[in-house]
């Protein structure tokens, strides 16, 4: 092949790369949560539930066996447990298998993944639900000493992202949070594209957890990997 033809072919291949796709890849790229990893996640001694009597820790799962009830204070998830072992995280990636044990006949059933937890009235959470047609379901929320505020990009005032869970089977969820950008992404069942996204920097560090508003469910094979909050530069 002549040098001219080689040059032309190389130029054509370069022009064939779609610029919008490159931009999209950059937009959704994870920031890299760090390498600190929490161990002994299934050990019940490492969890702090709102109501301990409602929970079971058989060693291989974290089970919310009894539905929570509304508590005084701002509107927020009724029952959850916070993972108290390991560091508080800034940027973080949470992977887990989750299952809703409430029957599918209950359309508004849910489980939640908590992150950025600082107190019972200061945390962020991902709500995974069968319903996506009302404000508090199937989205990303912030509780900041006030009723939970919906922040995800998908909610348009009437409908949100497609339902995250529609059966009683196990599903894999990944939640990523990048402190530098505030970018939050929720991936279901190994999908390359996030189901739910948001951008928020209300809480740039905190603990993680699992729970529900008023349903029952369970979690297994949880891994938490991230950058300990003490490794971050002090905020100005």
C-alpha positions, 0 to 999 in steps of 0.5 A: 500500500502506498504512503498516500493511501495509508494516510487517507485510510488513517484519516478516514478511521479517525473521522469515523469516531463519533464525537458525541459518543466520546462526550457521553463516555466522559460524562458518565466515567467514574472518578475512581472511588479509591482502594479502601475496602470494608471487611466483615460486612455481613457480621451483625455486630457491624450494623447499627439498625434504627430498630434492632428487633426488626433485623436478622443477621444470619451471617451471609445476609442482612435481612430487614424482616419486619417493616418499619414505621414512621418516626418523628422528624422529617419525612425519611426512610422508616427503617434502615441499618448503618454499616458502622465498621470501617471508615467514613467514605468520601467517594465510594462504590457500593455493590450488593445483591438486593431482594424485595420480600414484600409481594409484588401485589404491593406496587409501592414496595421498596428497598434503599441504599444509604450513603453519605450518612452523618445522622438520622436526619442527614444522609443521602439514599437511593430508592429502588422500587416497583413504582416510578410514578410518585415523588418518593419512589425509584429515585435519589434523595437527600435528607438534610434536616428536612423532608427528603428531597428528590434530586435525580435527573430522571424525574420529570414531575410525573414519572421517573426512571424505569422501575428498578425491581419488579419481582421477588428475585435477587438483583445486583445494584451498584451505587457510585458517588464521586466527591469531586463532581458530586456525580451519583449513578445507580446501575442495575444487574450489570448494565453499562448505563446507569438507571438513575443519576444525580449531581449533589454535594450536600454530604461529601462524606459519611457511612453507608447502609441498607433499609426500606420505608415500610417494606421488607427485604434483604441484601447479600454480597455487599462490598464497599470500596472508596476513599476514606473521608480522612484522606480528602483535603479539608473543605474550604 
